[in-house]
Amino acid sequence: MKFLADIMLKKLCRWLRLLGISCIYAGDFSEDDDEIIKEAMRKNAVLLTMDKKMYKKATDYVKAFLVTNDDLDGQIAEVLKRFKIKISEVPAKTICPLCNGKLEEVKKDELTKKEKEKIFPHILETHEIFWRCKKCGQIYWKGTHWKNMEKRIEKIKKLLN
């Protein structure tokens, strides 16, 4: 299943990607409701929106879901519940939060010289496993933010029960 999040749902889009769920972000190509709906049609994606007017218009053309929760954790749980999606193994199934590309696990010695130059030296010294986006080339690792991600995922799991 693929989603397309409108411009109001950028954080939700990024988090769906982190959870391994493909999500296109409308702000990457348009702010126009009609263009966003057309793109959802072209990509055969479920449109996620908080805009009631857009939702009503979209349902004539695509599968759409009106996100009603203002809280990010609640939004994530709402989408996961509605579409019966299980939280995947993170980061093994994570999608690039920047571009929606697929991530591949790479060992430190598999990184190119150019990639290594973009990473802080202490990160290269203390990490052996990295993830590279096959689409945009962004490099990821288990940094200090990892604990915060794990806490959010646990909170979302509780909301799903």
N, C-alpha and C positions, 0 to 999 in steps of 0.2 A: 504494500500500500504506500502511495506517495501523497504527500500533502503540499499545499501551497498556502503560506501564511501571509496575510495582508500586512501592510506597513505598521499596524498597531501591535503586531505580535512578533517582533524581531527576537526578543529574548526567548519566547516559546519556541520559535523556529530553531534557534541555536541549541536549546536544550533537547529538542526532539532529535536533532542530529547527534548530540553527545550520547543519546540513548540508542543510537543505531537506526533511527527512523528517518527516511528520506523526506526532506522538507525544503521546498524552494521558497526563497524570501522575495516577496513582491517588490520591496524597496530596491532590489538589485536591477529591476528593469522598468518599473513604472509606479506611479501613484494614482493612476487613472483606474477607477473601478471597472470600466468596460474592458480595458486592456488586461487587467488582472484576471477577470472572469474568462476572457479569451485564452489566456495562457493556461489557466486551469483546465480548460477544454482541450487545448493542444497537448498538454502533458498528461491528460487523464488523471488529474490530481484532485483530491478532496480540498476544497477551499475552506480555510480556517479564518474566521473573522469575528470581530466584536461589534462590527457595524451592522445594525439591524436592517437598515435600508439596503446595503450591499448584499446581505444574506438573502433577503426576500427576492431581490433581482437575480441573484446567482442560482437560486434553486430551480429556476426555469431552464437552466442550461447545464449545470454541473451538480455533483454531489457537494453539499456545503454543510458546514457545522458552525453554529453560532456559539462562540466561547463566551460564557457569562461570568466567569470568575475574574476578578481584578488581580488576585494574588498569583504570582508565577507558579508556585507549587500547586495551587489549586487548578490552574489552567492545564498544567501537565497531567495531573491526575484526571481531570475532566476528559481530556482527549484520549488518554490511555483506557479509561473506563468505557467511554462511548464506542471505541473501535476495538475493544477487547484485545489490547496489545500488552504483551508481557515485557517488562523491562529486561533488555538484553544484557549480556555480559559486557561491562565497560572495562577496558577500552577495546576489547577484541572486536566488537561489532560497531564501534563508534564511527560516525561519519564526520568529515571535516566540518567544524562549526562555522568556518568562514565561507566555504564555497559549495558544500554538500558533496564533495568528492569522496572517493573511497580512500581509507587509510590502510597503509601496509606497515607491518611491524618490521623495523630494521635494527640491526645491531650497530653499535657505535662505529665499528670498523667498516661498515657498509655505507656510511655517510660520505658524501663527496667532500672535497676540501672546501668548496664554496659553502656547503651546508654547515660544516663545522665552524666556519668563520662567523656564522650568524648566531651561534650558540655561545653563551657565556662559558669561559674556560672551566669554572668550578662545576658547571653542569656536565661538561664532557668528562671531567675527572670522576664524578660521583655517579654517573648513570651509564648503563650498558645497553639499555633498550630504549628505542625511540619509535615514533610513528611518523610516517611521511605521507602527505596527501598526494595521491597520484595525479590529481587535477591541478592544484595550485602550487604544490611543492612545499607547503608549510610543514615545519617540523614540530612535533609535540613530544613531551616527556612527562613522567610523573613528578610534577613540581609541588611546591608548597600548597598550591590551590587544590591539590588532590583530596585532601581531608575534607575541605568544604564541599566538594562535589559529592563525596561519599555520604556526608551528612544530609545533603539535599536529597539524594537518592533514597536514603533510609526514611526521610520524612515523607516523600512521595509514596513509598511502599506502604507506610502506615495509613495514608489517605485513601489508598486503594482497598484497604481491608474493611 
